[in-house]
Amino acid sequence: TYNHMTGDLQVTFDEGRLSDIDVAGNDRTRSWIIRADFSLRRGEPFSAQRAENGLANIYGTGFFERVALDVQPTNRGAKLTIIVKEKKFTQLRLGGHWDDEYQGEMFSELLDDNVFGAGLQIAGYSQFSSRRSKYQLSAKVDRLSKSLITARTRFYYSRLKRRLFWANGAPADYRVEERLGWSAEA
């Protein structure tokens, strides 16, 4: 506003501070997981570049087919809504192949990418044939609670019936190798 009497000019800037950040469309994924990957926080001024980076972070989790943003002005500031469309989280993979050494082998994997809606991935894997087999159960989390710490663990059992050969290259016998183990990393 300009005051003709005094010659004063008063300029008011509305920084578009965020009054609320809501999440919509998430049936399984916890809202705090989505907000943790978003670059803006409540009370901060809206930034299109940071909002775009936040949407890319959320999409990059691999949990969503689509991520969008809706910004609405309110009396208290801008209300921001992160709109997501979740992917299917449970998958069953089956396969097989044939080779001369191990003949026919079958593979199966059952996994869920978002157990409890907390980004925990649990997978069961099996590979089996007459001479070679492997069974594994693994868990992986990209974010422990609200931190940036990742962790994974794996339990496994494998059995291999290895062919032995004589010095002249002729097949001799078999040796059975079994492994049972557990690994963890953070």
N, C-alpha and C positions, 0 to 999 in steps of 0.2 A: 504494500500500500504506500501511497505517496501523500504526504501532508503539504498542501500548497502554502499554508501559513508559515510553517517553520522550515520548509525545504527538506524535511527528513524523508528518507525512503526506507521502508521496512520490508525486508524479504524474509519469508518463512519457507524453510525446506522441510518436506515430509520425506524422511529417509525410507519409508515403507518398512518399518521394523516388523518383524514377525511376531504376531500375538499367539498363534497356535500352529503346530505342525501335526497334522493328523495323517493316518494311513487308512486307505480304503481298498477293498478287493482281496485282502489277505484272509484266506480261510484257515490256513494251517500255520504259516510262518508268523512268528511272534512280531508284533509291531516294534519292539525295542531292537530287534535284529535289523529291521529295515531302517529305523532312525539312526542306528549306530553307523551305518554306511553312508548316510546322507551328510553333506558338507555343512549345511546351515543348522543353526540352533535357534530356539525361541529367544526373542529379545534382540537378535542381531538384525542389521539392515539386510533387506533382500538383495541378492546379487545373482544376476542371470548366469554369469559364468560359473559361480560356485554351485548354483542349483543344477546346471547342466553336468558338472563334474559329479555331483551327488547322485544324479540319475544314472550316470554311467557306472558308478560304483555299485549301486543297487542291482542294475542289470547284470553286471559282471559276477555277481554271486552265483549265477546259473540257476536260480530258483524261479525266475520269472520269464514268461513269454513276452510280456510288454510292461513298460514302466512309463508313466506319464505324470504330469504335474498340473495342478489347478490352483491358482492364486486368486483369492477373493478379498476385496477391501472390506474392513469392518471398522467400527468406531474405535476399537482398541489397537488397530494396526492390520497388517495383512495376515489373512488366514491361509495357510498353505496346506494342500492335501496331496499326498503322494498316492497315486492310483496304480495298483499293480494287478497283473493277471498271472496267477501261479501256473507253473508247469506241472505235469504229472511227476510225482516223486518216486513211485515204486516201479521198478523195472525187473523183468525176467529176461535173461539172455541165454540162448542155447546155441550150441555149435558142435562141430565135429570135423575131423579130418583124418586122412590116411597117409601113413608114410611107411617106407620099407622096414625101418628098424622097429617101430612100436605098433605097427598096424593101425587099426582103427582106435581113435580116441574121441571121447565125448567131453564136452565142457558145459557147465551151467553156472550161472551167477544170478543171485537174487539180491537186489539192493534197494535201499530206500535212502534218498538223498537228503531228507529233511525230517528225521525222527523227532518227535515231540515239538515240531515247529521251531527247533532251536539250531538248525543247521548241522545237526549230527548225522553223518553218513555211516550206515551199517551195511556191510555186504557179506554174503556167504558165497564162497566159490568152491567148485569141485571140478576136478579133471580126473578122468579115470579110463583105464584100459587094462588089458591083461598083464602088462609089464610095468606100467607107470601110473601112479595115482597121486593126487595132491588135494588136500582139503584145507580150506582157510576161512577164518572168520575175522573180519577187520572192522575197526571203527575209526572215523576221522572227524575232527571238528576244526573248522577254520577260525573259530573265535571262542575261546574259553570264557564263559560268562560275557562280560562287556569289555574284556581286554582284547589286545591284538595278538594274543598267544594262540598258536595252533598246536594241535597234538594229534597223534595217530598211534594206534596199537594194533597188533596182529597176532593171532594164535594160528598155528599151522601144523599139519602133519603131512609128510610125504613118504612115499615108498617107491623105490626104483629097483627093478630087476635088471641089473647091468650085465650085458654080455661080455664074457671074457674070451680072449683069443690066445692061441699058441703063438710062438715066435714066428712060425711060417705063415701066420695070418688065418689059419683055420680056426673056426669056432671051437671053444673048449667047454665052457660051462657058464653058469650065471652066478652072480654075487648079488645078494639083496642088501640094499642100503635103505635105512629108515631114519627119518628125522622128525623130531617133535620139538616145537619151540614156541617162543613168545618174543615179540619185540615191541618196543615203545620208543617214541621220540616226541619231543616238544620243541 
